[in-house]
Amino acid sequence: MKQKRITHLQASDLKRAVILEGISDADLALLASHGKFVIFNNGDIIMQEGEKADSMFIFIDGEVEVSKNLTLKLSSKDFGQVEKSMNRLKASVAWVFGEMSLFQTEPRSASVTAITQCQLFEIHRDEFKKFCREKPETGIIILERIASILSSRLRKSNEDVLKLSTALSLALNR
């Protein structure tokens, strides 16, 4: 993972993050004091599936690819790991990634790789909790937005499982 701190970004740059729309300048400044601005270049691995982590990334600008390792049958006797691209996320649409680490101590569920230069704000679990204690009303707004994102992703996953189950059932009944 390659990352460097961006010194030219500041709290006002958080206004470009869709998830933080409508948050006051004072609250954005306080939030900025709890995390760090980072930049990743095209091809940099931002998160690695399976790694232990406790931080979330708020998208300011850029595009990433989300991938997972899959076990596939390579031949009649061999199985192997293959990395499969699952999705592309843009700052204007995805808002955040790595958000599950704010709520669980489980390893990362996917890898995320920059496919353009990405400007991100990284905040760790303990720092986010401190921010929420200092500014509970703003913390609730951000948490509601994260809950909405998680709900949407869960709904899509449920739909995908249903489609795959239906396809498997049809294939097995031939």
C-alpha positions as CSV (number, residue, x, y, z in Angstrom):
1,M,0.0,0.0,0.0
2,K,1.4,3.4,-1.0
3,Q,0.1,6.5,0.5
4,K,1.3,9.9,1.4
5,R,-0.2,12.7,3.4
6,I,-1.5,15.6,1.4
7,T,-0.6,18.8,3.0
8,H,-2.4,21.1,0.5
9,L,-5.8,19.7,1.3
10,Q,-7.6,21.1,4.2
11,A,-10.9,20.9,6.1
12,S,-12.7,23.0,3.4
13,D,-11.9,20.2,0.9
14,L,-14.2,17.9,2.8
15,K,-17.1,19.9,1.4
16,R,-16.5,18.1,-1.9
17,A,-17.3,14.8,-0.2
18,V,-20.9,13.9,-1.0
19,I,-21.4,12.2,2.4
20,L,-20.5,15.4,4.2
21,E,-22.9,17.8,2.3
22,G,-24.5,20.3,4.5
23,I,-22.1,19.8,7.4
24,S,-21.0,23.1,8.9
25,D,-17.5,24.5,8.3
26,A,-16.7,24.3,12.0
27,D,-17.7,20.6,12.2
28,L,-15.7,19.8,9.0
29,A,-12.7,21.4,10.6
30,L,-13.1,19.4,13.8
31,L,-13.6,16.2,11.7
32,A,-10.4,17.0,9.7
33,S,-8.5,17.2,13.0
34,H,-9.5,13.6,13.7
35,G,-8.2,12.1,10.5
36,K,-5.8,12.6,7.6
37,F,-5.9,13.5,3.9
38,V,-4.2,10.9,1.7
39,I,-3.6,10.5,-2.0
40,F,-3.2,7.3,-3.9
41,N,-2.0,7.1,-7.5
42,N,-3.3,4.9,-10.3
43,G,-2.5,1.3,-9.5
44,D,-1.9,1.9,-5.8
45,I,-3.6,-0.7,-3.5
46,I,-5.6,1.3,-0.9
47,M,-7.0,-1.7,1.0
48,Q,-6.1,-5.3,0.8
49,E,-8.7,-8.0,1.4
50,G,-8.0,-9.9,4.6
51,E,-5.9,-7.2,6.3
52,K,-6.8,-6.0,9.7
53,A,-7.9,-2.4,9.7
54,D,-10.0,0.1,11.6
55,S,-10.4,3.0,9.2
56,M,-12.9,4.3,6.7
57,F,-12.0,6.3,3.6
58,I,-14.2,9.3,2.6
59,F,-14.0,9.9,-1.1
60,I,-13.0,13.5,-2.1
61,D,-12.0,12.7,-5.7
62,G,-11.1,9.8,-7.9
63,E,-12.2,6.3,-8.9
64,V,-11.3,2.9,-7.5
65,E,-11.8,-0.8,-8.4
66,V,-13.1,-3.2,-5.7
67,S,-12.0,-6.8,-6.1
68,K,-12.3,-10.1,-4.2
69,N,-10.3,-13.3,-4.2
70,L,-12.4,-16.1,-5.5
71,T,-11.7,-19.9,-5.3
72,L,-12.3,-21.3,-8.8
73,K,-11.9,-24.8,-10.3
74,L,-9.0,-24.5,-12.7
75,S,-9.0,-28.1,-13.9
76,S,-10.6,-31.4,-13.0
77,K,-8.4,-31.7,-9.9
78,D,-7.1,-28.2,-9.2
79,F,-8.6,-25.2,-7.5
80,G,-6.9,-21.8,-7.3
81,Q,-7.4,-18.2,-6.2
82,V,-8.3,-15.6,-8.7
83,E,-8.8,-11.9,-8.0
84,K,-12.2,-10.8,-9.5
85,S,-13.1,-7.2,-10.1
86,M,-16.5,-6.7,-8.4
87,N,-17.2,-3.0,-8.9
88,R,-15.9,0.4,-9.8
89,L,-16.6,3.3,-7.5
90,K,-16.4,7.0,-8.2
91,A,-16.3,9.8,-5.6
92,S,-19.5,11.3,-6.9
93,V,-21.4,8.1,-6.3
94,A,-19.8,5.9,-3.7
95,W,-19.1,8.5,-1.0
96,V,-17.1,6.1,1.3
97,F,-15.5,2.7,1.5
98,G,-14.0,0.7,4.3
99,E,-16.9,1.8,6.4
100,M,-17.5,-1.7,7.9
101,S,-14.2,-1.2,9.9
102,L,-15.9,1.5,11.9
103,F,-18.3,-1.1,13.3
104,Q,-16.4,-4.5,13.3
105,T,-13.0,-5.8,14.0
106,E,-13.2,-8.2,11.1
107,P,-10.5,-8.2,8.3
108,R,-11.2,-6.2,5.2
109,S,-13.8,-7.9,3.0
110,A,-12.4,-6.7,-0.3
111,S,-9.4,-5.1,-2.0
112,V,-9.6,-1.6,-3.3
113,T,-7.2,-0.3,-5.9
114,A,-6.9,3.3,-7.3
115,I,-7.6,3.5,-11.0
116,T,-7.2,7.2,-11.1
117,Q,-5.5,9.5,-8.7
118,C,-7.6,9.4,-5.5
119,Q,-7.9,12.1,-2.9
120,L,-9.3,10.6,0.3
121,F,-9.9,11.4,3.9
122,E,-9.0,8.5,6.3
123,I,-10.5,8.3,9.7
124,H,-9.9,5.5,12.3
125,R,-12.6,4.0,14.4
126,D,-11.4,5.5,17.7
127,E,-11.1,9.0,16.2
128,F,-14.5,8.8,14.6
129,K,-16.0,7.8,18.0
130,K,-14.2,10.8,19.6
131,F,-15.7,13.1,16.9
132,C,-19.2,11.6,17.5
133,R,-18.9,12.3,21.2
134,E,-17.7,15.9,20.6
135,K,-20.4,16.6,17.9
136,P,-23.2,14.0,18.4
137,E,-25.7,15.7,16.1
138,T,-23.3,15.7,13.2
139,G,-22.1,12.2,14.1
140,I,-25.7,11.0,13.8
141,I,-26.1,12.6,10.4
142,I,-22.9,10.9,9.1
143,L,-23.9,7.6,10.7
144,E,-27.3,7.7,9.1
145,R,-25.7,8.3,5.8
146,I,-23.4,5.4,6.3
147,A,-26.3,3.2,7.4
148,S,-28.1,4.2,4.2
149,I,-25.1,3.2,2.1
150,L,-24.8,-0.2,4.0
151,S,-28.5,-0.8,3.5
152,S,-28.3,-0.2,-0.2
153,R,-25.3,-2.4,-0.6
154,L,-27.0,-5.2,1.4
155,R,-30.2,-4.9,-0.7
156,K,-28.1,-5.2,-3.9
157,S,-26.2,-8.2,-2.5
158,N,-29.5,-9.9,-1.6
159,E,-30.8,-9.3,-5.2
160,D,-27.5,-10.7,-6.6
161,V,-27.8,-13.8,-4.3
162,L,-31.4,-14.4,-5.5
163,K,-30.3,-14.1,-9.2
164,L,-27.4,-16.5,-8.7
165,S,-29.6,-19.0,-6.8
166,T,-32.2,-18.9,-9.5
167,A,-29.5,-19.4,-12.2
168,L,-28.0,-22.3,-10.3
169,S,-31.4,-23.9,-9.8
170,L,-32.1,-23.6,-13.5
171,A,-28.7,-25.1,-14.4
172,L,-29.0,-28.0,-12.0
173,N,-32.5,-28.9,-13.2
174,R,-31.4,-29.3,-16.9
